[in-house]
Amino acid sequence: MIYKSNILIVDDELIQVAALKMLLTKEGYEVITAGSACETLEIVRSQKMDIVLLDVHLGDENGLELLKLIKSKERIDNPFVILISLPEISGLLSDWSSQRTG
């Protein structure tokens, strides 16, 4: 049996989530979705995720702050996190990088 990764899609844009989930499920991946930081943390605490596709802009929530929480939790098996959302990402990454080094 070939192992397919468990993927968590975190985004508040339901149409984009549905399309991406359909594509990944068709390829044989186990896909779970979350639309908020709270929901995401519940999922990563209770299930092993290999990959997290994380939207930088989650409505009023900050995806980069959520990334810090995901990486800081003891029980989480350090999934590979891919940030998604191109608008303003260079400025956000610059801010996040300066916070890590400062």
C-alpha positions in Angstrom: 0.0 0.0 0.0 1.3 3.4 -1.0 1.2 6.1 1.8 -0.4 9.4 0.8 0.2 12.4 2.9 -2.4 13.9 5.2 -3.0 17.5 4.1 -4.7 20.3 6.1 -5.9 23.3 4.1 -6.4 26.4 6.2 -8.2 29.2 4.4 -11.4 31.2 4.9 -12.1 31.3 1.2 -14.6 28.4 0.8 -14.6 28.2 -3.0 -10.8 28.0 -3.1 -10.7 25.4 -0.3 -13.3 23.3 -2.1 -11.5 23.4 -5.4 -8.1 22.5 -3.8 -9.6 19.8 -1.7 -11.3 18.2 -4.7 -8.0 18.3 -6.7 -5.9 16.8 -3.8 -8.6 14.2 -2.9 -8.7 13.1 -6.6 -4.9 12.5 -6.4 -5.5 10.2 -3.4 -4.5 12.5 -0.5 -6.4 12.6 2.8 -7.6 16.2 3.0 -9.0 18.1 6.0 -10.0 21.7 6.0 -10.1 24.5 8.5 -11.3 28.1 8.3 -9.9 29.6 11.4 -7.0 29.5 13.8 -9.0 27.9 16.5 -10.2 25.1 14.2 -6.7 24.6 12.9 -5.2 24.2 16.3 -7.8 21.6 17.3 -7.1 19.6 14.2 -3.3 19.6 14.5 -3.5 18.7 18.2 -5.8 15.7 17.5 -4.5 14.4 14.2 -1.2 13.9 12.5 -0.8 16.2 9.5 2.1 15.8 7.1 1.4 19.1 5.2 -0.4 22.3 6.2 -1.4 24.7 3.4 -1.8 27.9 5.4 -3.4 31.1 4.2 -1.5 34.1 5.4 -4.7 36.2 5.6 -7.4 34.4 7.6 -10.0 37.1 7.8 -9.1 39.0 11.0 -6.5 36.4 12.0 -2.8 36.4 11.1 -1.6 33.2 9.4 2.0 33.9 10.5 1.0 34.0 14.1 -0.9 30.8 13.6 2.3 29.3 12.1 4.2 30.1 15.3 1.5 28.4 17.4 1.5 25.3 15.2 5.3 25.0 15.4 5.4 25.7 19.2 2.9 23.0 20.3 4.5 20.0 22.0 2.2 17.3 20.6 2.4 18.4 17.1 4.7 16.3 14.9 6.1 19.4 13.0 4.2 19.2 9.8 5.6 20.8 6.7 3.9 24.2 6.4 3.4 26.0 3.1 2.2 29.6 3.2 -0.4 30.5 0.6 -1.7 34.0 -0.5 0.5 36.2 -2.7 -0.8 39.7 -1.9 1.5 41.5 0.5 3.4 38.4 1.4 6.8 39.9 0.9 6.1 42.6 3.5 4.6 40.1 5.9 7.6 37.7 5.6 9.9 40.6 6.1 8.1 41.6 9.3 8.0 38.0 10.5 11.7 37.5 9.8 12.6 40.7 11.7 10.6 39.5 14.7 12.4 36.1 14.7 15.8 37.8 14.7 15.0 40.6 17.0 
